[in-house]
């Protein structure tokens, strides 16, 4: 229960962190898109404003402006003429304000001399009112360049962008600055529109990330479940074999004590010849056992030893072909599953026979594959039985009440299919052979 709660808390934390990341990424993406759009529009408006200022400066009557400077009053005909030209230019380029600036003698600022305002504007400009132009902009104008001010937030005139171009006289001398102010509310409207249009895309991105997170979590849970199943099967198999090893060790210890008692008795009674014969018989048995366990694969060596002990306890002769191969391409757990089930079935089938009782086991590499063969004496398996042999729950043995049978060969077939191998059964004349072929990948 504690482990389950910890896992649930871990999943909850992952989901919360993922949600926060999705939200943060979406907000950053929206902000970046908005900023980039605003900057692009601002640069576009700035370029258009500077071009518009240059256009107006090239169309103004420079002579009229020089005449106006000699008598800078509103009643001057030159003032009215210039104001009309500026008004026409303002309507033509769609500007907020268009005006002419006289540069101060200290080159640090300027003053508006003539201006064209929107007809509905509540603002008024007097001749000589200060203008927001700085020394850097004046320096650019004196160098023959245009400038833009960026977005200006003014409590009186609101938000606007100003651009300027030099106004030159008939002899090319600098007379002043032609300023053009553009309304930047359009820029903000464009940015908001871009954000609105981008919201479905951002929502789709967020949904995609959320689905991806759930898929990853699902795959992780599936992998953990499969791993747990595999580990559980492996643990059960190794526990069974470990119990067999312990039982075998106990049997060997018991036999050793018995052998020592018999030898001690023979020697005490003076039957030295019989003692020598008894020792020789023990040496033959030990030699047979030594041959059977000369297997390179450690897991198979332990398995074969335990099965040899089981067969011996049931008076069955078990023979092993020498096996120098390590079978590195097949996991040990799969080898144990295949051979332990086949050998157990062979022991059960052989134990119930009358006459010779033997089992032969062979493991070898042939070409690009491994071959595992278990052969035993016992009753034949009919073709009808062979057709159902690998079905779960089917068994050729007598099933006792409360005893589960018919799972061993099903497990063998699953492992064989896992490695894309084959399993063959031959049963005739009291000899049954199971042969498993596993390809080497």
SULTAQUI-V949546 format. One record per helix or strand of 3 or more residues. SS is the DSSP state (hx for helix, st for strand). FROM is the first residue (numbers start at 1). TO is the last residue. If there is no record, write none. Layout:
[[SS | FROM | TO] [SS | FROM | TO]]
This chain:
[[hx | 2 | 59] [hx | 62 | 70] [hx | 77 | 93] [st | 97 | 103] [st | 110 | 116] [st | 129 | 131] [hx | 135 | 142] [st | 147 | 154] [st | 158 | 168] [st | 174 | 183] [hx | 185 | 268] [hx | 272 | 292] [hx | 298 | 313] [st | 317 | 320] [hx | 332 | 351] [st | 358 | 366] [st | 369 | 377] [hx | 383 | 387] [hx | 408 | 418] [st | 422 | 428] [st | 431 | 439]]
